[in-house]
Amino acid sequence: MSDRIKMIGNKIRLMRVSKGLSQQNLAKEIGITQAHLSNIENGRCSANIDVILHLHDCLKVPIAAFFEEIDEQDGAVQQKQNSSIDVDALLAMLQLLKKAQ
């Protein structure tokens, strides 16, 4: 599974634990098996929108909370991509600087 799926699963686990809920109790509350919730938390499968909505209701957290780390990570990757310098352009600038001296 992708890193994003694992991050969401980990976030769900952290929210569950912070509320003092067992996997079995939370799974029962949202209408899935404990094994399915374990697979979601461990990133072995993704949570569908119904599961996310039930988690939102049961854990009383904003839906966006499940995706915050992903947004932050994607922003960091985008920022890194935007700040990278093309090697050819850098070499051309160095040559220009040498000529100017």
Sequence and secondary structure as in RCSB ss.txt:
>XXXX:A:sequence
MSDRIKMIGNKIRLMRVSKGLSQQNLAKEIGITQAHLSNIENGRCSANIDVILHLHDCLKVPIAAFFEEIDEQDG
AVQQKQNSSIDVDALLAMLQLLKKAQ
>XXXX:A:secstr
  HHHHHHHHHHHHHHHHTT  HHHHHHHHTS HHHHHHHHTTSS   HHHHHHHHHHHT  GGGGTHHHHHHHH
HHHHHHHH   HHHHHHHHHHHHHH 
